[in-house]
Amino acid sequence: MKEINNLWGSAFKEKPSEEAINFCAGRDVRSIKPADYNLIPYDIWCNKAHVVMLSEKKIIPKKDARLILEGLRELEGLFSQGKFILDPSKEDVHTYIESWLIDKYGIEAAGKIHTARARNDQSNLDMRLYVRDNVLHFVEQILELSQVLNKLVVKYGDYVMPGFTHHQHAMITSFGHVLASFSSMLIRDAKRFTAWFELHNKNPLGNVASYGTSFPIDRKLTADFFAFSGVEPNSLDEISNRWESEADLGFSVNVLMNHLSHIAQTFIIFSMPEFGFISLPDTFSTGSSIMPQKKNPDPLEVIKGKTSLVSGLQQGLISMGKGGFIGYNRDNQWSKYIIMDLVEESALAPKIVSGFLSSMQVNKNKLEEWSKKGFVGVTSFLEQFAKRFKLPFRKAKIVVEKAIKYSSDRDNITHAALLKSLKEEGLKLNVTKKQVNDWQNPKNILKNTISIGGPGKKSLRESVKEFEAELKLLRSWVKNKREKREKAINSLNDRIHQILEK
């Protein structure tokens, strides 16, 4: 008997992407991991750095540090093997790891791990590292999508099409120019994410329960172990406003998702039979449980839905700060759940858009067909007409508007209609039929468009050149951050090795 996994798809020539299917399914049939499962690697990292610092500052004996570090190394191995299971009887990952170490080595040795810190700065650090890694993830995803777009801008740079305002035909543009607008906004998104580092890439470990400690800790050393740019200058501020670094990530994701939703809606409309500008790829579409012919842009629609969800979650993060009182308050913990849900819902979105764009088919003939409808070329016609006869722009516009009114062709101005309008306005101008046709020709319009940032061939080429330069800088930025992170981990591991070997 045939196993049924989907209630559609037999008419598709290609199997839909598994990634797209899961992206659309969301939590319908899949559960999500506990929030603290995401923090396990960060909490182990946090504990290792803290213990090394305690040992080097002679706050705890090296023999106790050695035992604790051996236990943390074992836990790290269990996690990498998928065998690290959080115990629901322990209230959080911090409690679980400390209790596991105490069970293994006894409270006299392992009980010293929590010296000179509180769960406040520990959880704050874990979340800071989690958020920072997601900042890098989103920048990398944006760069991949932007690269796809730039290639398509070049490929479709001369595919003329109607541009729109108010959902109505406006002026001639090119498919490449539309794609370039998406690339432009995404580069801005990437830069918005990078700004997070300027504000929040500092060490919260050592703030303790908001008010510091009398132990002689070395916060600069632990900052180096985490690749932070420095130490938070005020212990109270950082504990009181834990939500803020998370909200800044959330805001950047929110704007990104709004841009992806804008892109998604554009291609949903372009794919409608009434437009036919593009054909939906099987790999990024779904079908209907009842209508055999349906091919739906579900992944794009899901991006729109997720954008609304992310927007609501972001408001929740912002609200976390409005009722704050100095020091840690338990309501701050809920910022963790909000930001993790926000990231979970949006992390794959840029990749889904990238896959869709790489797979879609563009209908050049249909684009050109619609480029000759609805008087979409008359704004350029107006410009050429005003320039050629040195007319005041407003006077020329009145002439062209009347020509539209008198034109028997409801898509383009006719020569006869223009002559009638000129006569009515008392103008004697020698406008030829060829000029009337040439000035409305979509391909001529693209050639005549010379302004920077426009769809003209030269300006579009310059835009792509500028985009590529921006992407190069952003790639270098990501590489630098990744290398610093790796260097910090290696430095910490070297210090751990020294302690374990003695």
Helices and strands as residue ranges (DSSP letters): H 18-25, G 35-39, H 40-56, H 62-80, H 93-105, H 107-110, H 119-155, E 160-165, E 168-174, H 175-200, H 219-225, H 235-240, H 242-271, E 278-279, G 282-284, H 298-319, G 330-333, H 334-346, H 349-359, E 361-362, H 364-370, H 378-389, H 393-406, H 415-424, H 433-438, H 442-448, H 457-501
